[in-house]
Amino acid sequence: MRILVQKFGGTSLSSAEARVRVIHHIRRELDQGYRLAVVVSAMGRRGEPYATDTLLDWIGQNGDNLPIREKDLLLCCGEIISATTLCSLLQNEGITATVLTGAQAGFKTDNHYGNARIVDVRPERVISAWKDAEVVIVTGFQGQTENGDFTTLGRGGSDTSATALGAALHAEIVDIYTDVNGILTADPRLVEDAKPLTVVSYAEICNMAHHGAKVIHPRAVEIAMQSQVPVRVRSTFSDDEGTLVTHPEGFRDIETGIVDRFVTGIAYVSNVTQITVEAREGAYDLQLQVFKAMAQNQISVDFINVTPSGAVYTVFDNDAPRALHVLDEMGYAPRSLSGCAKVSVIGGGINGVPGIMSRIVEALTEQEIQILQSADSNTTIWVLVRKEDMVRALRALHAKFELHR
C-alpha cells in the first residue's frame, strides 16, 4: 500500500481559490494510486474568522483569563473547521473523505498545554478509515493526553503532526504545502535574487529553521530525520515538486555536484539583545548562576559565548528588561545592546573547510558592517550584527557565496 501524507497550511485553505488548488493536489495523488492522509491547519491568519490568532484575540476581548487547558480546547476548533470544510468540498467533488481529530488519529501527547510534545502516534483508526474513504483528513496541531484532554503542539505544530503521522504510517513521502515554491537560499522579501533549492539535507533545513527560516518547523524535520521519511516543501499554487528534504546519500544523483555545495542558505533572527556579564574577581560560578537564573525565569537564551572572565549571550528584545532586572537583583552589572540581529550561514559542507569564516568577514567588512559576536557549529556559522545592518549583511553574504547561481 502506497501511502502519502499531505499537509496544507492556513494560507492554502483561506480562500475559495486556494481550496480549489488543494482539491487539485489531492485528486492528482489519488490518480497516482496513493492512499492519502491529509493534515490541515486552521484557515487563514490573524483577522480571518477561524485563524488561531483570531481565536486568541477573541479570548483577549472576553476576559483574557482563560486557563491554558481550556485555551487548548478552544484552539483545536480552528483545525476542526478546516477539516470539515475540506471534507464537504471533497465529497461534493465525488471524492469520499472522512475527518479525524488529532486525538482520533492516535496522537498521544504529554500535558504541556500550549506546547505539548508527541509521545506516541497510534494510527490504526487512520488505516481502518481507508476502507470506506479515499481521503482521511486529520486535524493538525493537536493531540490528546492519556487522560483524554485536548492539547496543542505550539507554533508550526501542523508540520510536526504531518511528519509524525508520516513516520507512524511508514509513508512514502510527506508533502508540506505552503504559499512559497519550496525552500529558498534566503528570504526573498529581503534578498531579491534568492533561488529555490531542489534538494537539501535534513540537517541543513533543520538549521535553517532553527535560525530563522519559517518554511517548516524544526521539530517536524527532526521527526522526519529520525524516521527517514522524505519531505517535500511545495507550493499550493504550483505543480512544481518544490524542495526535497532527505539524507545527503539520497540526493547524490539528483543534482550534479550538490554534495560539494559548501553553503546552502542564509537565515536570520531579528530583534535580539546582546547581554554581557563580567565575573567578579575570584568568582568561578558566574556562568552557572547566570544561566540558571535565566532558566528559572523562563528567559530563552541564545548565541552563548563563555570565557573565564564572563559570559555573552542574546535574548529576545522583549525579554531583555526582565533579564537585566534579574541580573541586577543578583548583584551583577550587565551591559546590553538592543536592536541586534543574528545572521546565519548554513551548509552541510562548512565543517573543516578552510576560508569560510574569512569570506564571511570579508563580505561584511566590504559593507562596513561590524561583527558584534560570532559562533559556529558543524553546519552553521552565525554572526551578530546591528539590526539596521541586517539586510545588507544578508545580501552581502548571499552574493559572496554566489547563492544566486
N, C-alpha and C positions, 0 to 999 in steps of 0.2 A: 504493500500500500504506500503510494507516494503522498507524503504529507507536506503541505506548505502553510506557513503561518504568515499572514499579512497583518500589519499594524497601520491604522490610519489615525493621524493626529487631528487636533481640533480644527486646524485650517482646512484639512482635507474633507471635513464634514460640515463646515459652517454655512455653505451656500448650496442652493439647488444645483448650480453648475458643477460645483466640486463633487457633490454626491453622485451626479451622473458619471463623472470620471471614476469614482470609487467602484461603481457597479461595472463599468467597463473593465477595470483591472480584475475584478472578481470573476467576471464571465470569461475573460481570456485564460485565466489559470484553470478554471473548471474545464474549458475546452482542451487543455493540455493533459487532463486526466488526474489532476491533483484533488485530494481531499483537503478542504480549506477550513482553517480556524482563523477567524478574523477578529483581531483585538482592536477596540476602539477607545479613543479618548473622549472627553466632554467636548461638545461643539463650540468652536469659536474662542474668542479671547475676551478679556475684561470689557464689559459693556454689552456684550451679546447675552441673550436671556439665560442660557443654560451653561455658560462657561464657569469653570471652577472659581476664578477670581470674582465673577459676578455673584456667585453664591456666598463667598466670603464677605463681599461688600454688603450683601443683604443682612447678614448677621451683625455686621458693624452698625447698620442702621436700625437694628432692632435689639437693643440692649447690650450688644457686644460682650456678652458674658456667657457664651455657650461653652460648656465643658468640652475638652478635647475629644473625649469619646463620642459625644453627641455630634461634634463638628464633623468627625469622620463619617458618621451616619448620613449627615446632610450631603457631604461632598460626593458620596457614592451615587447620588441621584443623577449627577451630570452624565456619567458614563451610561447609566441605565437608559436615559432619554436618547442618547446617541444610538445605542444598540437597538432599541425597539424601533426607532425611526428607520434605521438601515434595514432592519428585518422587514418592515412593512413595504419599503421600496423594492427590496429583492423579491418578495412574494408577488408584488404587482408586476414584476418583470418575468414571472414564471420560474424563478429560482427558489427552491424550497430552502427555508432558513429557520433557525431557532436561536434563542438567546439564553445564555447562561451568565449569571453574575460571576465575579471572581471567586466567591465562595463556592458556588455550584460547580464551577470548573475545576475545583480542587486546590485552590491557593490557600495554604495554611501559613499564617504569619505569627510573629511574636506580638506582644501587646503594646508596642511603642506607637501609640496613636499619632497620626500625622506624618510619621516617617518609619513605618513598620518594615521589618525585614522578612523576606520569604524564607520559611524554614523547610517547606516541602510543597511539591505540586503533585496532586493525585488526579490525573486526567481521565480516569475511567469513564466519567459521565460524558466527557467530550467525545471520546471514541464511540461510546454507545449511541450518542445523538446522531452520528453519521448514518445510522441505519435508516433514519426517517428524514434526514435533511442533508442537502448538498453542502450547506454552509453552516458552521457553528459560530455564532458571534459571541465573543467573550468581552465583558466589560473590563477594560484595563484599569491600572492604578489602584486596584483594591483586592483585598483578601479577607480572611476571617481567622480569628484566634481559635484555639482549641475550645474555648468557652462559648463560641458562637457569635462574638462581637465583630462587627464590620471594622475594617482598618483600611487606611490608605497608605500608599508606598512613598509619598513625598514627590517633589517635582521630578518630572521625567519618568514617573512610575509606570506609565503605559508601555514605554520602551522595555522596561525591566520585565513587565508582565509578558510581553511578546517573546523575548528571548528565553525566559524561564519556561514558558509553555512549549516553545520550540524544542528546548532541551528535553523536557519531560515526554514529548510525543516523538522524539527522535526524528524531527522534521528534516527534510532535505535542505531547506533553506528558510530563513526568516527575512521577509521584505518589510522594511520600515519606510513608509511613505510620508513625505513631508512636502513643504512648499518650495524646496530647492532641489535642483537636479544632482543630488549626490553630495559628496564631501569635497570641498574646495581647498586650495592651498592656503587661503586666508579668507577673512570676512570680506565678501565682495562689496559690501556697503562702504568699506574703508580702503580697500585695495582693488582698484578698478580692473586690473589685469589678472586677478586671481583666476586660477584654472581648475576645472573639475579633475578629480583623481579617479582613474579607472579602478585601482585596487590599492588597499592599504592593509597593513597587518593589524591584528588585534591590539598589540602594544602601542602602535603609533596612534590609532584613533582613540584609544583609552587615554593616552597622554594629552592628545588634543582636546578631548572632552574635559579632562580634569583641569586643564589650563585655559579654559575659556570658550572653546568651540562648542556651540549649543546644538549641533545637528543630532546627536544621540547621547543618551545618558551613560556615564561611565560604568555604572552598576550593570547596565544592560550588556555592555561589551564584556565585562568581566565574566558574567554568566555564560555568554556565548563562547568565550575563550576557554573556560573550564570544560565545557561540554563539547567543544569543537564543532559547533553549529555555525555554518557560514551565514553572514548577514549581508543584505544589500540595502543601501540607503538610496531611495529613489524619489522622483517627483510624482505627485499625484497627477500633475498636468502634462505628463510626457510619457511616452512608451520606452524611453531610453532605460537601459539597465542600471544606470547610476553608478555607485561605487560599491565594489565587493570588499567586504571585510573578512579576512581569513588569515591562516598561518602563512608565513613567508614561503614555506615549501609548496603551498597550494597555488602560488601565482608566478612561479619562475618562468613559465612559458606563456603567461597571459600578456605580458607587456615587456618587450625586449629591453633588457638592461635594468629592470626595475629594482633588482636586488642590489644594484650598485648605487642607488639613489641615497645620497647622504642625508639630505634634508627633505622632509615630506611637506611640512607646512609651518605656518606662523600663527600663533594664537595669542590671546591677551586676556587679562583681567584688569579692569579699571577700578577706580575709587577705593584704593587701599592706602593705609597709613603705615609708614615705617616707624618703628619704635626701637630706640637704642637704650639699653640699660647697662650701666657700668658697675662692676663688682666693687664692693668696699674692700679696703686693704685687709688681707688675711681671711676673707670670706671665700670659700670654695663651693658653696652650695647655691649660688645665685641662680643658676640655670634650673635646678630642681625647684626652688621656691617660686621663681617667676612662672614657669610653665605649669606648675601645679596650681598656682593661683588663677591662671587663665582658664584652666580646665574646670576648676571649681565654680567659676563664674560663667561658664558656658560661652567663652570667647574663643572663636576659631582662630588659630594662628597658622601662618604660612611663611615660606621663604626664610627659613631659620638658619642663621649663621651663629655658631657658638665658638667663643675663644676663651682662654683663661681669664681675660680681663672683662668679660661680659657677654651680652647676647644682643643680636639684632634680628628683628623679625617683623612681619607685617600682620595687620588686622584690617578688616573692612572699615572704611571711614566711619560708618555709623556705629561701630563697636569701639572706636578709638577713645572717646571721652570716658567710657566706663573702664577700659583697660588702663588708661592713665590714672584714673582715680584709684583703682585697686593698687597700682604700683606706688602711688603717693602714700596711701594708707600703710603700705609695708615699709615705708621709710626710704625708698629709692628716689632718685631724681631723674626720671626718664626724659629723654629728648624725643621729639616726634616730628615727622614731616608728613603732612597730609596731602591728599591730591596726587597720589602716585599711581603708576600702572605697572603690572608685571607683563613683560613681553617674552614669549617662549618660542624657541627654535626647536622643532621636533623632527626626529628622523631616526629610523632603525639603524642607519649606517653611521651615526655620530660616534659611537663608542670606539675609542682607540684610534680615531682618525686625526692626525696632526693638522693644525691650521684652521679648524672650525671656529674656535674661540677668537683666533686672530682676525678672521674675516668678519665676525660679529662686531668686534671692537672697531675694526676699520670702517665698517659701514656706518656705525653710529658716530664715530669721530668725524667722518666726512660731512655729516649733517650737524656737527657741533652739538650732539646730544650727550649729556652727561650720564654715565652709568653710576647709579647710586649703590648698587649691590648686585652680586651675581651668584649663581649656584648651578650645579649640573648633576645629571644622572646618566644612566646608560643610553637613554633615548632623548634626553631633553637638556638644553642649556637655556636658562632663563635669566633675564636682566630686569632690574627695577629702574624705571625712568620716571620723570615727572609726567603727569597726565597730559599736559599741553604738548609734550614731545611724542606722545604715544603713536599717533597716526603716522608721523614722519618716520618713526622707528620701524613700524610695521612695513611701510613701503620701501624703506631703505634695505631692510633685511630680505624682503621678498625679491627685490631686484638683485641684491648681492649674490644670492644663491640661485638666481636665474629660474625662479619657480614659475615665472610667466611663460616659460618654454615647455 
